[in-house]
């Protein structure tokens, strides 16, 4: 089973809210995730992003691949934690 770390959209029309999930690569965008790893709100003034980095590192260590967007969010979150 190929696992991807990607965004799962929720929220209202024109008011998106995303969950960062570990999910099987073949599953639809809003399919059943294996694990919820965090949340991302792009509409908030500070682009609020909460990620469980320990679990993200676990999934990346087991061979999961992050989508481009999730990889950028992880990188931003790591730079915020080091400050």
C-alpha positions as CSV (number, residue, x, y, z in Angstrom):
1,X,0.0,0.0,0.0
2,X,1.5,3.3,-1.1
3,X,0.8,6.0,1.5
4,X,0.8,9.7,0.8
5,X,0.6,12.7,3.1
6,X,-1.8,15.1,1.5
7,X,-4.6,17.6,2.2
8,X,-8.2,16.7,2.6
9,X,-10.6,19.5,2.0
10,X,-13.5,20.4,4.3
11,X,-15.4,23.6,5.1
12,X,-18.0,25.6,3.3
13,X,-17.9,26.8,-0.4
14,X,-15.4,29.6,-0.8
15,X,-14.2,29.0,2.8
16,X,-11.8,26.0,2.7
17,X,-10.3,24.3,5.7
18,X,-7.9,21.4,5.2
19,X,-6.9,18.3,7.2
20,X,-3.4,17.0,6.7
21,X,-3.8,13.2,6.5
22,X,-1.9,10.0,5.8
23,X,-4.0,8.2,3.2
24,X,-3.7,5.4,0.6
25,X,-2.5,6.9,-2.7
26,X,-5.4,5.3,-4.6
27,X,-8.1,6.8,-2.4
28,X,-10.3,9.7,-3.4
29,X,-9.5,13.2,-2.0
30,X,-12.2,13.0,0.6
31,X,-11.8,9.2,1.3
32,X,-11.2,7.6,4.6
33,X,-7.7,8.6,6.0
34,X,-5.4,6.2,7.8
35,X,-4.5,9.0,10.3
36,X,-5.1,12.7,10.7
37,X,-1.8,14.5,11.2
38,X,-2.8,18.1,11.5
39,X,-5.0,21.0,10.2
40,X,-4.4,23.9,7.9
41,X,-6.6,27.1,7.6
42,X,-5.5,29.2,4.6
43,X,-8.1,31.9,5.2
44,X,-6.9,32.8,8.7
45,X,-4.7,35.9,8.8
46,X,-1.6,34.0,9.9
47,X,-2.4,30.9,7.7
48,X,-2.9,28.8,10.9
49,X,-1.2,25.4,10.5
50,X,-1.0,22.7,13.2
51,X,1.0,19.6,12.4
52,X,2.0,16.6,14.6
53,X,5.6,16.5,13.6
54,X,6.4,13.3,15.4
55,X,3.7,11.4,13.5
56,X,4.8,13.1,10.2
57,X,8.3,11.9,10.8
58,X,7.1,8.4,11.5
59,X,5.1,8.2,8.2
60,X,8.0,9.7,6.2
61,X,10.3,7.2,7.9
62,X,8.1,4.3,6.8
63,X,8.2,5.3,3.2
64,X,5.2,7.6,2.8
65,X,5.6,10.5,0.4
66,X,4.3,14.0,1.0
67,X,2.5,16.0,-1.7
68,X,4.1,19.2,-2.9
69,X,1.8,21.4,-0.8
70,X,2.2,19.3,2.4
71,X,6.0,19.3,1.9
72,X,5.9,23.1,1.9
73,X,3.7,23.2,5.0
74,X,6.0,20.8,6.8
75,X,9.1,22.9,5.9
76,X,7.4,26.1,7.1
77,X,6.3,24.4,10.4
78,X,9.9,23.2,11.0
79,X,11.3,26.7,10.6
80,X,8.6,28.1,13.0
81,X,9.5,25.5,15.7
82,X,13.2,26.3,15.5
83,X,12.7,30.0,16.1
